[in-house]
Amino acid sequence: MGSDTHSRPWRSRRGAVAAIAFILAFTGAHVLPIQGAWATHEPTKMVKGTFPYHGFIWLDDLKKTLSNGLWVYSDKCKLAESSTWKRINSQLAGGAPEFRGAWPQGIDFIAGGCTGTVDDNTDIVLDYMTTTTWYNSGHGNYGGHHHYSLGDSRWCKIWGASYPCGYHISRLHINEPRFNGYSSTYKIYFLMHETGHSMGFYDYCGHYSISNNGQSCDVRGLWYSGDKKVLRDVVYKNSPVFPFPR
């Protein structure tokens, strides 16, 4: 079960994404040696699932030198968004040792348009809701809610990939009145956390992580080393181009 990543025609404004290998570290009567970054994260509790049922098709090719762009559409294009993508891109830049050669040009979040309309280029949609719409949708008393769906077979075929081939789309419902009340810094941290869900992460409060949710633990606004390892070695472990030399 894999996508034809090597023969797929590349969109001029996007790259592809990666696959990942995960070695389960466990403890028993004899504690096995594990890398320090893994010791401070719990991947099986952090991750929703693995590619190709989760994550993005654009990250399933580890070797492409093109930018691995994730296109974000927003129905409001808030000021904090551009600062958020810049911060994420700097933290997920190419050459990160946790990527072990994957995504050589980094993972880039790119503002794709001020619209809530989904097209074939959409990866993530930010959907800001009024108080009435938010509560009528049953989202509860919090700031954001993530909905994701798999791309259908038609969409996969466009890009020369076998079904399933990852998310299309990841939609983030945002409680706009609450969001508007956040500080400028917290807005960025909030969007970083919510788009962390788009990357395949659950809410998680075991250790410092992009997954820290602001309720049970403080939002951090940082992709930690262990988070990057989870991307590389867990979310994309079922990519058709795995294994990649360590």
Residue, then its C-alpha position, 0 to 999 in steps of 0.5 A: m500500500g503506497s503512493d507512486t511518489h517517484s513518478r508523480p508530476w510535481r506541482s510548481r509551487r509544492g514539494a513532497v513529504a516524507a516517511i518515517a521509521f519508529i523504533l519503539a523504546f520500552t522499559g522493563a526489568h532491564v532498562l534499554p538505552i534510548q536516545g534522550a529526546w525519545a526519553t522525554h516524549e511518548p510517541t504512541k500517545m502523541v500521534k493520531g496515526t501514520f501516513p498514508y491515513h494521516g499526514f500529507i502526501w507532500l511529505d511522503d518523499l524524503k529526498k526531494t530538494l524542492s520546498n515541501g510546502l503545505w498550503v494554508y487557506s484562511d477565511k479571515c487571513k488574520l495578522a497573526e497567521s503570517s508570523t505563525w508560518k514564519r516561526i514554524n518554517s524557521q523551526l522546521a527548517g532543512g538540515a535539522p538533525e532529527f530529520r536525518g537528511a529528510w526534507p532537505q529544504g525544510i517544511d514550509f507553511i505557505a499562505g495560499g489564499c483568503t478563502g474558506t473554499v477548498d480546492d485541489n491545492t488546499d492542505i489546511v483551512l482555517d475556519y473562524m467561527t462566530t460565537t453562535t456558529w461555534y456553539n451551535s456546532g457543538h465545539g464546547n468551551y475552548g478555542g479550536h477544533h481540528h477536523y481531518s479527512l483523507g483525500d479521495s481516490r480522485w484527488c490521489k489520482i491527480w498526483g499520481a498516488s495510490y489511495p489512500c494518500g494522506y489528508h485532504i483536507s485538514r480543517l481547523h475550526i477556530n472560536e473567533p471571539r476567543f481568539n481575538g482576545y488572545s495576546s499577539t504572542y499567544k495567537i501565534y502559539f495557538l495557531m502553531h498548536e492547532t496546525g500541529h494537529s494538522m501534522g498528526f499530533y493529538d493534544y498531549c501533556g506528558h512533556y514539553s511539546i508542540s502538542n501542549n494544549g493550553q488547558s492541561c498544560d501551557v502552550r509552548g509555541l515550539w517544535y521540540s527536538g522530540d516532536k521533529k523525531v516523531l514527524r520523521d520516525v512515526v507519522y511518516k513511517n509507512s511512506p513508500v520510500f521508507p527506509f531512509p539511511r540513518 
